[in-house]
């Protein structure tokens, strides 16, 4: 049987590993400056750290669109509206929210006025650019679609510029030498490659005496949002760690990386994960529970830089350490995670036998064109089923196109949920049988099962209505029966 984990080729960083850390602070944590200052900054070393900050929680949703519901923000309204009122009103609401945040953080006084002037200048520039672009695209030689990705990048950068300026100046007020490192390129004429931009921006920083605050968004030649969309700040964070040769990369979140969602199984039943590996992190991301974007993790993994995920509000806890080659001493399940709103799109063709690769290639081409995410798939002699993260409208469009390509095939769709048990080494005899038995005792029908020889996860496809009970059932069966103490696989 294959070994659970195989070390990939390393990426050679530009410098040897040093003693400093690169630390990303998530949006919800950013909303509580006192916790950031006291639990992150003051609880660690005063120097030898680079802080990469996200926008305040909810701001990027207002600037782009609500991540989970799709409710339109400034970008979505600008991209889809035929008139200006909707996006202008949304931008005014963003300005009001940012001013409220500034008032709460700084109180009345000169520093609040400076903070408002800074972000107002950015917002005014953005509004002017959008207005000019709208007028320009009224002419036949220019189309709005050609510029929308640039608009998205510009609007996203406002959130990180706001939070980074505020954090740097608050820390300066509180006695820290905390220079602002603005990677947003607001007044840059031409974008440069990502790595060059980062190197140049950090060249003048003295980590022995300074605590730089860096924007999570970076304006660069590659266009981070075109590749990573909302994961852009994780890519900036990852490249800073790799290029500077960090000893450790740290992400500060509002929760622990735990054995399951405490809202589903109960806070008294979940256990933080002490150690795991990047393979597990990739599987979590595939199911929508990102510890870090997989492509951001790639650089850390290849450079052999450990990633630690910590709870901002429990600074005494060491958090979860993710490394390249870690495997648990004893085989075990580390986390139960799942995904609702999954569509199973099934293609059955009697003459598929012997030509399955041709059918699947066409199937994948259609999925790629509609930008749906494949979570997993089933294949047998005459049937291919892809389990997709997308919406019903897109599924129906793909189904019509596939029916046109294969008029004699049968196509079916069904909304399902996927629940997965994941661990760095799950080679436990009888685990599959015991989990199926646990689901059966909870009166849950298993529609499909996926388990690979790599032995890092088992996926169960169930009816969407059975999702919550399936998570609870697997957690009882695979996690709660063990006494893991303060953490699963504690460091």
JOSULHU-V677728 format. One record per helix or strand. SS is the DSSP state (~ for helix, > for strand). FROM is the first residue (numbers start at 0). LEN is the number of residues. Records with the same first field share a line. If there is no record, write none. Layout:
SS=FROM-LEN, FROM-LEN
This chain:
>=20-5, 48-5, 64-1, 71-1, 179-2, 211-4, 247-6, 257-1, 271-2, 274-3, 305-6, 319-4, 331-1, 334-14, 372-7, 382-7, 409-13, 424-1, 445-6, 456-7, 487-1
~=26-4, 32-9, 58-5, 73-7, 84-22, 109-27, 143-30, 193-9, 223-21, 261-4, 277-9, 293-9, 355-14, 391-14, 430-11, 463-17
